[in-house]
């Protein structure tokens, strides 16, 4: 029997940790204890909706764009496409957006 995987686009933005705050409430957090340098994920405790990922040793947070009040207005800045190696025929990448099969080299 074939196995079907549902591919999803994952829209997020990197923000400076300084100046970022949750406006209401306090999210639940989860960090794997069995990994060195594990990420910390923050999510709504009532429904499990992922909000933010905190990166170890980096002064940035990864914010899920769908959590913004007005994603179209707030997310209109520079965009790149990563992990295009998994791109499906129905995925559309904006014209002129830099594309990377995996993560781009830091530099």
C-alpha positions in Angstrom: 0.0 0.0 0.0 1.5 3.4 -0.9 2.3 5.9 1.8 1.2 9.5 1.2 3.0 12.4 2.8 1.3 15.7 2.8 3.8 18.4 1.9 3.2 21.8 3.5 4.8 25.1 3.0 6.2 26.5 6.3 6.2 30.3 6.4 8.3 31.9 9.1 10.4 34.9 9.8 13.6 35.4 11.9 13.3 38.3 14.4 15.8 39.7 16.9 15.1 38.2 20.3 15.6 41.6 21.8 12.3 43.4 21.4 10.2 40.3 20.8 7.5 39.5 23.4 4.2 37.7 23.6 1.4 40.3 23.9 -0.9 38.1 25.8 -0.5 35.0 27.9 2.5 32.8 28.5 3.2 29.9 26.1 4.1 26.4 27.1 7.7 25.4 26.1 9.3 22.2 25.1 13.0 21.4 24.7 14.3 17.9 24.0 16.6 16.9 26.8 18.3 14.2 24.9 20.0 16.5 22.3 22.8 18.9 22.7 21.9 22.4 21.4 18.2 21.5 21.1 15.7 24.1 20.0 13.0 25.3 22.3 9.5 25.4 20.9 6.8 27.6 22.3 3.2 26.8 21.7 -0.3 27.4 23.1 -0.9 25.0 25.9 -4.6 24.9 25.3 -4.5 23.7 21.7 -0.8 23.0 20.8 -0.5 25.6 18.1 3.2 26.3 17.4 4.1 29.9 17.8 7.8 30.4 18.2 11.1 28.5 18.0 14.0 29.7 20.1 17.5 28.9 18.8 20.3 28.0 21.2 23.2 30.4 21.1 21.5 32.8 18.7 19.8 36.1 19.6 16.9 35.4 17.2 13.4 33.8 17.4 11.7 32.0 14.5 8.1 33.2 14.4 5.4 31.3 12.5 3.9 33.9 10.1 0.4 32.6 10.5 0.5 33.9 14.1 0.7 37.5 13.0 -2.4 39.7 13.1 -1.8 40.8 9.5 0.6 38.4 7.8 0.4 40.0 4.4 1.5 43.4 5.8 4.1 42.1 8.2 5.7 39.5 5.9 6.1 41.5 2.8 9.8 41.9 3.3 12.7 39.8 1.8 11.9 36.1 1.4 14.0 33.0 0.5 12.9 29.5 -0.1 14.8 26.8 1.7 14.6 23.0 1.5 13.5 23.2 -2.1 14.8 19.7 -2.6 11.4 18.7 -1.2 9.4 21.1 -3.4 6.3 19.6 -5.0 4.8 20.5 -8.3 2.1 22.6 -6.6 4.5 24.7 -4.6 5.0 28.2 -6.1 8.0 30.2 -5.1 7.8 33.9 -5.7 9.7 35.4 -8.6 13.2 36.5 -7.7 13.2 34.8 -4.3 16.6 33.1 -3.7 16.2 29.3 -3.5 18.3 26.8 -1.6 18.0 23.0 -1.7 18.7 22.9 2.0 19.9 25.6 4.4 22.1 28.4 2.9 25.7 28.7 4.1 26.1 31.2 6.9 28.4 34.0 6.0 
